[in-house]
Amino acid sequence: MRITCVGGGPAGLYFAVLAKLADPGHEVTVLERNPRGTTYGWGVVFWDDLLDDLFAYDPVSAGQIWEAACQWDEYEVRATGKEVTHLAGYGFSLGRHKLLSLLESRALSLGVDVRWSASEADIPDSDLIVAADGAGSSLRALDASHFGTSVEMGGNKYIWLGTSHVFRTFTFGFERTPAGWIWFHAYPFDDTTSTFIVECTPTTWAALELDRLDAEAGCARLETIFAAHLDGQRLVDHRADSGGTGWMNFRRVTNQRWDNGNVVLMGDAAHTTHYAIGSGTKLALQDAMALADALSSGGPLAAALERYEHRRRAALAPLQRAALASSEWFERMPDYAGLPSIRFSYALSDRRGEYPLWRYLLHRATQQAVPRAMLRWALNARRWTRARRRPGAAPSAPSARAAPLPTGG
């Protein structure tokens, strides 16, 4: 089969890897519009469920991703006028550039033809064309009416930034300014850099003049607002070199159909989920797994694409509901600002509205040092046990940088 993936992001590269593993005879091409080594975005986050899947489908690339990842062992919540509180949980983060480099190397080693600075005009004759070219997919736009594409804009303004301040763990920080509340989601993804996503309401954004400032001046203003969290380090906007700025509204993309003849949508081209639940990369990679499985099942291409879409829609539905609830909570964030610190952080944790009462009681108890340390120990034991069960995984823990155990309440 001749397969072309339009888009050299995680979805396109990983599907190319799986297609080659399924049948080395497949002629697989990846077309990426950017020059080699160019990527926008900072770090991505994921959890054990994705690692389980990665090891099941390709232990080679999974091991490389696991080894390169940074591990964080809890969530920290900071807010003006409130005590610092903590949320239980652990996860992993990895620089987007590093992830793409690992997947690209794996694809090339298997014989995938990866072409940079390319576009849909460069698509060779193909039996299957995978549109993995992002939320603004140009390939999808060629027949948007067929796909039934719908784009809904989120209410808040947000921007993805990077910083050389390495956060200890995944951190939510909320600052009250004369213009209103503004907040960040930050996490480390290597030994020198953290992702720093800033969000606020449009009213606050305009009142802080972020609608008029260029990238450099806007970052300088945010550095002043978040000075207590950055330890004197700078914020960086990737868009500065192009003369623009990275501020945007979240686009919720849905499609009534995911295929059109031999063209199929994947990743953000097919669906987007709000960044507040950190599942965009995970869902893109799982799309690739599902499409590879559907094709391996045999039969006509049309039937395979239908199986792929049906499987992924069913898996996506609960996450899309959770993402919508999460984004709406942040749009109402000022309504929760008056809560005491423990209730505020619990409201943040339970923004999907799914938790039973015992979760709140556990949350209160683990704000103290000893119960918090015990819970972290239990979660790390579970992580280690789960890791040992993965096919092809080394028995030892990854060399990820983990946050130290707490020493205070």
PAMI-637106 format. One line per 5 residues: number of its first residue (from 1); their letters; for each residue z, y, x of C-alpha. Coordinates in pm, whole numbers, plus 32768, in hexadecimal, padded with zeros to 4 digits. Each point is the difference from the previous one (the first is absolute). Example, Ala and Ser with C-alpha at 12.3 -4.5 7.8 and 13.67 -1.06 7.14 Angstrom:
1 = AS = 830C,7E3E,84CE  7FBE,8158,8089
***
This chain:
1 = MRITC = 8000,8000,8000  7FAF,8161,8076  812F,80DC,7FBB  8024,8176,803C  814C,80B6,7FE3
6 = VGGGP = 7FD4,8176,7FD1  8140,8095,808E  80B7,7F9D,813B  8160,8029,7F7A  80FB,7EE4,7FDB
11 = AGLYF = 7F51,7F6B,7ECE  7EA3,7FF7,8094  8067,7F81,8157  80F0,7EF9,7F7D  7F06,7F79,7F05
16 = AVLAK = 7F00,7FEA,8119  80FB,7F32,80C8  8045,7F15,7EDD  7E8E,7FD8,7FB0  7FBB,7F96,8166
21 = LADPG = 8128,7F12,8004  7F86,7F62,7EBC  7EA2,7FC9,808A  7F9D,806A,8162  7E97,7FEE,7F89
26 = HEVTV = 802C,8130,7F1F  7F52,8137,8085  810E,8108,7FD5  7FCE,8172,8042  80FE,811A,7FE2
31 = LERNP = 7F82,8164,7FDE  80FB,8115,804F  7FA1,816D,7FC8  80EA,8089,810D  7FC9,7FE2,8177
36 = RGTTY = 80B3,7EE2,80AA  8174,803F,802C  800E,8114,7EFB  80F0,7FDA,7EDE  80C3,80E4,7F17
41 = GWGVV = 815F,7FAC,7F9A  8131,7FA3,80C7  80CE,7EC9,7FBA  7FF5,7EFD,7EEB  8122,7F37,7F72
46 = FWDDL = 8015,7E9A,7F87  80FC,7EF1,7FB1  8038,7E8B,8026  7F19,7FA3,7EE1  7ED2,808A,80B9
51 = LDDLF = 8068,7F5C,8147  8019,7EB2,7F49  7E9C,802C,7F82  7F78,8072,8150  808C,7ED1,80B4
56 = AYDPV = 7F75,7F1A,7EF2  7E9E,808B,8022  7FE2,804E,8175  812C,7FBB,80E0  7F51,809B,812D
61 = SAGQI = 7FE0,8162,7F77  8147,7FD8,7F3E  80BF,7FBA,8141  7F69,8130,80A8  8059,80E0,7ED9
66 = WEAAC = 8163,7F76,7FEE  8037,802D,8174  7F83,8169,7FFA  80C6,8066,7ECC  8136,80D9,7FF8
71 = QWDEY = 811D,7F75,7F2E  80F1,80DC,7F3B  8137,7F78,7F5D  8061,80EE,7EE9  7FA0,8140,7F4B
76 = EVRAT = 80B9,8144,8043  8013,8113,7EF9  804C,8167,8062  800E,8128,7F14  8077,8167,801B
81 = GKEVT = 816E,801A,7F9F  8035,7E86,7FE7  8095,7EF7,80E1  7F09,7F17,80AD  7FE0,7EB8,7F42
86 = HLAGY = 7F49,7EBB,8041  7F2C,7F07,7F40  7FF1,7E90,8055  7EBD,7F62,8075  7F28,7FCD,8130
91 = GFSLG = 7E90,801A,804D  7EFB,8028,810D  7F1B,8119,8068  7ED4,8014,80E5  7F1A,8116,806F
96 = RHKLL = 7EBC,8000,7F3D  7F3D,802B,8143  80AD,7ECD,8096  7FC3,7F30,7EC7  7E8F,8055,8000
101 = SLLES = 7FE6,7FB8,8174  8099,7EA7,7FD3  7F21,7FA8,7ED8  7ECC,808A,80AE  8043,7F2F,8138
106 = RALSL = 8037,7EC9,7F2E  7EBD,803C,7F3E  7F35,8036,813D  8090,7EC5,80A0  7F7F,7F39,7ED5
111 = GVDVR = 7EA2,8090,8019  800F,8111,7EF5  7F02,8117,803A  80CD,8142,7FEB  7F36,8142,7FFA
116 = WSASE = 8097,815C,8017  7F79,8152,7F8E  7F43,7F48,7EED  7FCF,8037,7E8A  7F85,7F4B,7ECB
121 = ADIPD = 7E9F,8064,8067  8027,7F0E,8126  804F,7ECF,7F2A  7F2B,7ED7,806E  7F71,7F00,7F0E
126 = SDLIV = 8134,7F55,7F76  8061,7EF3,7F0A  814F,80AE,7FCA  8062,816C,8036  8174,8051,8000
131 = AADGA = 8051,816B,7FAD  813F,8035,80C8  7FC3,8170,8044  8138,8095,7F65  806D,80BF,7EC9
136 = GSSLR = 7ED7,80EB,801B  7F0C,7EDE,802E  7E9E,8082,8028  7F76,7EA4,7FBA  80BC,7FEF,7EB6
141 = ALDAS = 7F8C,815F,7FA8  7E95,7F8D,8006  8041,7F55,7EB1  814F,8087,7F88  7F9D,7FD9,7E93
146 = HFGTS = 7FCA,7E8B,802D  8151,7FD1,80A7  80A7,80DF,7EFC  80B6,80C2,810A  8123,80D8,7F90
151 = VEMGG = 80C6,80EE,80DF  814B,8095,7F8C  80A5,810D,80D3  8175,7FF8,8046  80CE,8137,7FBE
156 = NKYIW = 80A8,8031,8153  7F6E,807B,8146  802C,7F27,8134  7F91,7FE6,816A  8007,7EEB,8108
161 = LGTSH = 8082,8083,814B  8076,7F68,8145  811E,805F,80E5  807D,7F9E,8158  815F,7FEF,7F73
166 = VFRTF = 8048,7E8D,7FDD  80D1,7FC8,7EC9  810F,7EF8,8018  7F8E,7F59,7EBF  7F3A,8045,7EC2
171 = TFGFE = 807F,8154,7F8E  7FE6,80D0,7EC4  805D,816C,8037  801F,8107,7EED  8024,8172,8054
176 = RTPAG = 8051,8113,7F08  7F4F,8147,804E  7FF8,814D,7F45  7EAC,7F8B,7F7D  8084,7EB3,7F81
181 = WIWFH = 802B,7E9D,8080  7F1A,7F68,8105  802B,7EA7,8098  7F79,7F05,80F9  7FDB,7E89,802C
186 = AYPFD = 800F,7FA8,8173  8001,7EBF,80CB  7FC7,7F9C,816C  7ECE,7F31,8056  8015,7FEA,817B
191 = DTTST = 80E5,8073,8117  7F80,8166,7FFF  7F85,805E,7EA5  8063,8008,7E91  7F40,8035,7EC0
196 = FIVEC = 807D,8133,7F41  7F7F,8026,7E9A  805F,8148,7F58  7FF9,802F,7E86  805C,8110,7F07
201 = TPTTW = 7FA0,808D,7EAE  7ED2,80EB,7FF0  80E9,8120,7FAA  80CE,7FD0,813A  7EC6,7FC7,80D0
206 = AALEL = 7F6F,814E,7F93  814B,80BA,801F  801F,7F88,8169  7E9B,8082,8038  7F8F,7EA8,806F
211 = DRLDA = 7ECB,8037,7F2B  7F97,811D,80E6  806F,7F8E,8158  7F1B,7F43,80ED  806C,7EB5,8099
216 = EAGCA = 80B4,8095,812C  80B9,810B,7F3D  8052,7F0D,7EE7  8096,7F06,80F3  80CB,8116,80A0
221 = RLETI = 8092,805D,7EAE  8057,7E96,7FB5  80A0,7FDC,8158  80E7,811F,7FA5  8057,7F6A,7EAE
226 = FAAHL = 8045,7EA7,8090  8092,8073,814D  8146,7F43,7FC4  7F3E,7EB7,7FF4  7F00,802F,8117
231 = DGQRL = 80E0,803C,812D  7F19,8112,807E  7EC3,7F2D,7FF2  7EB2,8074,7F72  7F41,7F94,7ECC
236 = VDHRA = 7E8F,7FAF,8027  7EEB,8018,7EFD  7ECC,7F33,8061  7F26,80EF,7F3D  8055,8127,80E4
241 = DSGGT = 7EDF,7FBC,80F0  7F06,8019,7EE4  808A,814C,7F8A  8088,7F71,7EBB  814E,7F7F,7F89
246 = GWMNF = 806E,7EB1,7F79  80A9,8076,7EBE  7F83,7F46,7ECD  805A,7F70,7EAD  8017,7E89,7FE1
251 = RRVTN = 7ECA,7F66,7F5E  803F,7ED4,7F21  7EB7,7F44,8006  7FB2,7EEC,7F07  7EBC,7F4E,7FAA
256 = QRWDN = 7F9B,7F41,7EC8  7F29,7F17,80D2  8018,7FA4,816E  7EA6,7F6E,803D  7E99,8064,7FCE
261 = GNVVL = 7F07,7EF2,805C  804B,7FAC,816B  80E8,812F,8032  8177,7FD6,7FD8  811E,80F9,801F
266 = MGDAA = 812E,7FC6,80DB  813D,80BF,805D  8017,816F,7FA3  7E97,7FFD,7F8A  8070,7F16,7EE9
271 = HTTHY = 8161,8082,7FC0  8106,80E6,8091  817B,7FEC,7FE8  80E8,8121,8048  807A,8019,8167
276 = AIGSG = 816B,8010,7F8B  8008,7E83,7FE4  7F4C,7FCC,814B  7F11,7EF0,7F8E  7EA3,808B,8041
281 = TKLAL = 7FB9,7F3C,813F  80A7,7EC8,7F7A  7F28,7FFF,7EC6  7EC3,803E,80C7  8047,7ED6,80E3
286 = QDAMA = 8059,7F25,7ED7  7EB7,8065,7F5B  7F51,7F7A,8136  80BE,7EB8,7FE5  7FAB,7FD7,7E90
291 = LADAL = 7E8E,8046,8033  7FF2,7F0B,8123  80A2,7EF5,7F26  7F13,8044,7EDE  7ECD,7FDC,80DD
296 = SSGGP = 8087,7EC4,80A4  8022,7F5D,7EAB  7E87,7FE6,7FEA  7F18,8037,7EDA  7F2C,812F,7FA6
301 = LAAAL = 805A,814F,8099  8032,80A2,7EAB  8106,7EFD,7FA0  80B3,802A,814D  8013,8178,7FD5
306 = ERYEH = 8087,7FD4,7EA2  8112,7F14,8081  805A,80FC,810D  801E,8120,7F0B  80C9,7F39,7F02
311 = RRRAA = 80F9,7F8A,8107  8032,8158,8096  8021,80B8,7EB4  8116,7F13,7F9A  80B6,8030,814B
316 = LAPLQ = 7FD4,8178,7FFE  807E,8049,7EA1  817A,7FFC,8047  7FD6,80C3,8144  7F2D,8108,7F56
321 = RAALA = 8108,802D,7EF5  810C,801E,810D  7F30,80F9,80C4  7FC7,80D7,7ECD  8174,8002,7FAE
326 = SSEWF = 804F,8057,8168  7F0B,8122,800F  8083,8089,7EB6  8166,7FF5,8084  7F9F,80DB,8126
331 = ERMPD = 7F4E,80F0,7F16  814E,8020,7F48  80D1,8000,813D  80A0,8159,7FC4  8098,7F73,7EBF
336 = YAGLP = 80CF,7F0E,80D3  8065,80F7,810E  8150,8050,7F63  807F,7E98,800D  8114,7FA2,80F7
341 = SIRFS = 7F80,7F63,8140  8035,7E90,7FA7  7F6F,8024,7EA3  7EDC,80CA,8089  7F9E,7EFA,8102
346 = YALSD = 8027,7EED,7EFD  7F1A,80BF,7F12  7F04,8010,811C  8023,7E8C,803E  7FE5,7FA8,7E8E
351 = RRGEY = 7EE3,80EE,7FB4  7F3C,7EE1,7F65  8121,7FC1,7F0D  801C,7E8B,8047  815B,7FC8,8090
356 = PLWRY = 812B,7F5A,7F51  815C,8098,800F  8073,7F29,8124  7F02,80AF,80E0  80B2,814B,7FC9
361 = LLHRA = 8151,7F63,804C  7F71,7F69,8140  7F69,8152,805A  8151,80AB,7FDF  80B3,7EF6,80CB
366 = TQQAV = 7F07,8002,811D  802C,8173,8045  812F,7F8F,80CA  7FC9,7F8B,8166  807F,7E99,7FEC
371 = PRAML = 7F51,7F92,7EBC  7EC5,80B1,8076  8004,7F48,814D  803B,7EB3,7F4E  7EDA,8039,7F17
376 = RWALN = 7F1E,805D,8122  806B,7EC5,80B7  7FB1,7F2B,7ECD  7EAB,80A2,7FD3  7FA9,7FD1,8170
381 = ARRWT = 8065,7E92,7FE9  7F19,7FD9,7ED6  7EE6,80AF,80BE  802E,7F1D,812E  8009,7EC4,7F2A
386 = RARRR = 7EC9,8068,7F44  7F49,804D,8142  8045,7EA5,808D  7F4E,7F60,7ED7  7EB4,80AE,803D
391 = PGAAP = 7EE7,7F25,8088  7FAE,8059,8167  8120,80F8,8024  80DD,7FFB,8133  8166,7F97,7FB3
396 = SAPSA = 8092,813E,8096  8009,8153,7F59  7EEC,80FB,804B  8034,80FF,8113  8014,8113,7EFD
401 = RAAPL = 80F1,8123,8034  811B,7FD2,7F09  80FB,8104,7F94  8163,7FD1,8084  8115,7F83,7F21
406 = PTGG = 80C0,8112,7F4C  813C,8086,809F  8079,80E4,7EE9  800C,8025,7E89
***
